[in-house]
Amino acid sequence: MKKFQLAIRTTYLIVFIVSFILFLLAPTTIALHFNGFGLNGALVNSRGNRIALFFNPILLLVLGELFIGIEKFTRKRQGTSDLPLITFPEWSFIAGTAFISIVMVVLMWQQIHN
């Protein structure tokens, strides 16, 4: 369980660090919402303060802690709390968190460059 917690928390720590770096690189006003015409024809519908870059990492933190809570409950119910291995469902949560992290970083990059 500790390895799973470490993997999830490391993922959103990395996203927080990337967000902070992007925050330092971002102009004071960034894009907050794009219309649905894709990246080539994307029009910015609204703009806001660059502090909004930290919304995604906070959302990821809440999601990651929810995943950890679900797995703690599942392990306690199954009696595998002391198992030192990462189970298959935990790997799927780690992969999901990593995928969401990549999407969030790409979105933040788009926010500061439009």
Residue pairs with C-beta under 8 A, 6 or more apart in sequence:
1 71
1 72
1 75
1 81
1 83
2 84
3 84
3 85
3 86
4 68
4 71
4 86
4 90
4 93
4 94
5 68
7 86
7 94
8 64
8 67
8 68
8 93
8 94
8 97
9 64
11 60
11 64
11 94
11 97
11 98
11 101
12 57
12 60
12 61
12 64
12 97
12 101
14 101
15 56
15 57
15 60
15 101
15 104
15 105
16 54
16 57
16 61
18 105
18 108
19 53
19 54
19 56
19 57
19 108
22 53
22 108
22 109
22 112
23 50
23 51
23 53
23 54
25 112
26 50
26 53
26 111
26 112
27 50
27 112
28 49
28 50
29 47
29 48
29 49
29 50
30 47
30 48
30 49
30 50
30 52
30 53
30 111
30 112
31 44
31 46
31 47
31 110
31 111
31 112
31 114
32 44
32 45
32 46
32 47
32 48
32 52
32 111
33 44
33 45
33 46
34 42
34 43
34 44
34 45
34 110
34 114
35 42
35 43
35 45
37 43
39 110
42 110
42 114
44 114
50 112
52 111
53 108
53 111
53 112
56 104
56 107
56 108
57 104
59 104
60 97
60 100
60 101
60 104
63 97
63 100
64 97
67 93
67 96
67 97
70 93
71 87
71 89
71 90
71 93
72 81
74 89
75 81
75 83
75 87
80 87
86 94
